[in-house]
Amino acid sequence: MSCPESPLLCQDQRAGEAHLIHWFTTYDRGKLIVVRDAETAAAVLREKVKEHPLLTVLDALRIRFVAPNEVMAEEASALALADAIREFQYHLGSRCDSAERLGLHSLIPPFCKPCRERPRKSKEEHLGCGKCFCGFVFENVEKVYAEKGAAFRSKFPQYEKPAGTRTASKAEPLRARARSYYVAADRSGPHSDGVALIRALAPKKPRHLRWQMPEYSSDVFFRFELLGKLALDWLPAFQAEAKADVAKADEEERQQRRASSEQEERESTIAALKSLL
C-alpha cells in the first residue's frame, strides 16, 4: 500500500508565456512543440512537416504556464487522503480475508466487520460488492487510518511507489476566474492519443473521481491558460509543397528500383540463354 504522491505535481517546470503547437500523425499520435516565440515554433513545425508531410496540426496556441491555486491544493489534499484511505481499506480487507481463511480470527481488529450482504457459503457470489472490501467493512476508518495507517503501511514496503520525476510547478498560480484552463497530459500506450490537451475545470463534473479530473492526473506534463491562437497561414502551401516533394522522391525511387530490377532480369536472362549456345 502506498501513500499517494501529490496529484498537483507536473513534469515540465517552465513558467511565463509560450507558443504551443499540438500535432498528430497516424503513427506518432499526439506530439507537442512548446517554445518561447512564434518564429521558433514555425521553424520547428516546418522541420516536422518535412519529416511528416501528412501530419495534422490540432492546435496552435499562445499559452501561459500556470500552477495550481489554493482551491485546487485543498481539493487535491482531500483527494489524496481519500485515495490513501481507500487503498488502506483494500489491503486491510485482503489481510482480514486471509486471517479468516487461515483460522486467525483473533487477529482481525474489532473495527473490521463482515459485510452483511456477504453470502455465508460462497464468497465468489459476493464479488463486485460496492459496499465492502474483500467482504469486510470498517468502522471509523478515517480515525483508524490517521492513528494506525502509517504503521500498517510500514509492514508492506513492496507497495510503496518509487519517487517519480514530477515536482511542483514554478509558474504563477491559476487565476480564480480563469475560463480557459487546460492540462497537457501523457496518454501514451496502445491505441492511445499520445500527448493530449484536455480542457479542465468542466462545470458540474463529479469532483470525487480523480480519473474524471485531468487537472489532478498523475500524467500531467504541465498546466496552462489559453491566451489566443497562432496564425499558420503559410502552412497549407508549405505542406502541399512538402507532399509534392515526397511524392516526387517516391516516384524517383520507384523508377530506380524498376530500372534496377529490369537490368538484373536482363543480365540474368542473357547469362542463362548464352549458357545453352
DAKAUR-V446649 format. One record per backbone hydrogen bond with DSSP energy under -1.0 kcal/mol. NH is the residue of the N-H (numbers start at 1). CO is the residue of the C=O. If there is no record, write none. Layout:
# DAKAUR-V446649
nh=NH co=CO
nh=NH co=CO
This chain:
# DAKAUR-V446649
nh=9 co=6
nh=10 co=167
nh=12 co=221
nh=18 co=63
nh=19 co=35
nh=20 co=61
nh=21 co=33
nh=22 co=59
nh=23 co=31
nh=24 co=56
nh=29 co=25
nh=30 co=193
nh=31 co=23
nh=33 co=21
nh=35 co=19
nh=41 co=37
nh=42 co=38
nh=43 co=39
nh=44 co=40
nh=45 co=41
nh=46 co=42
nh=47 co=43
nh=48 co=44
nh=49 co=45
nh=50 co=46
nh=51 co=47
nh=52 co=48
nh=55 co=52
nh=56 co=24
nh=58 co=22
nh=59 co=22
nh=61 co=20
nh=62 co=228
nh=63 co=18
nh=64 co=225
nh=65 co=16
nh=66 co=223
nh=67 co=172
nh=73 co=69
nh=74 co=70
nh=75 co=71
nh=76 co=72
nh=77 co=73
nh=78 co=74
nh=79 co=75
nh=80 co=76
nh=81 co=77
nh=82 co=78
nh=83 co=79
nh=84 co=80
nh=85 co=81
nh=86 co=82
nh=87 co=83
nh=88 co=84
nh=89 co=85
nh=90 co=86
nh=91 co=87
nh=92 co=88
nh=93 co=89
nh=94 co=90
nh=95 co=91
nh=96 co=92
nh=97 co=93
nh=98 co=94
nh=99 co=95
nh=100 co=96
nh=101 co=97
nh=102 co=98
nh=104 co=99
nh=107 co=104
nh=108 co=105
nh=112 co=109
nh=113 co=137
nh=115 co=135
nh=118 co=115
nh=126 co=123
nh=127 co=124
nh=129 co=126
nh=133 co=136
nh=136 co=133
nh=137 co=113
nh=139 co=111
nh=144 co=140
nh=145 co=141
nh=146 co=142
nh=147 co=143
nh=148 co=144
nh=149 co=145
nh=152 co=148
nh=153 co=149
nh=154 co=150
nh=156 co=153
nh=159 co=156
nh=160 co=157
nh=167 co=10
nh=174 co=67
nh=178 co=175
nh=182 co=224
nh=183 co=198
nh=184 co=222
nh=185 co=196
nh=186 co=219
nh=187 co=194
nh=192 co=189
nh=194 co=187
nh=195 co=30
nh=196 co=185
nh=198 co=183
nh=200 co=181
nh=205 co=202
nh=212 co=209
nh=213 co=210
nh=216 co=213
nh=217 co=214
nh=221 co=184
nh=222 co=184
nh=224 co=182
nh=225 co=64
nh=226 co=180
nh=227 co=62
nh=228 co=62
nh=230 co=60
nh=235 co=232
nh=238 co=234
nh=239 co=235
nh=240 co=236
nh=241 co=237
nh=242 co=238
nh=243 co=239
nh=244 co=240
nh=245 co=241
nh=246 co=242
nh=247 co=243
nh=248 co=244
nh=249 co=245
nh=250 co=246
nh=251 co=247
nh=252 co=248
nh=253 co=249
nh=254 co=250
nh=255 co=251
nh=256 co=252
nh=257 co=253
nh=258 co=254
nh=259 co=255
nh=260 co=256
nh=261 co=257
nh=262 co=258
nh=263 co=259
nh=264 co=260
nh=265 co=261
nh=266 co=262
nh=267 co=263
nh=268 co=264
nh=269 co=265
nh=270 co=266
nh=271 co=267
nh=272 co=268
nh=273 co=269
nh=274 co=270
nh=275 co=271
nh=276 co=273
nh=277 co=274
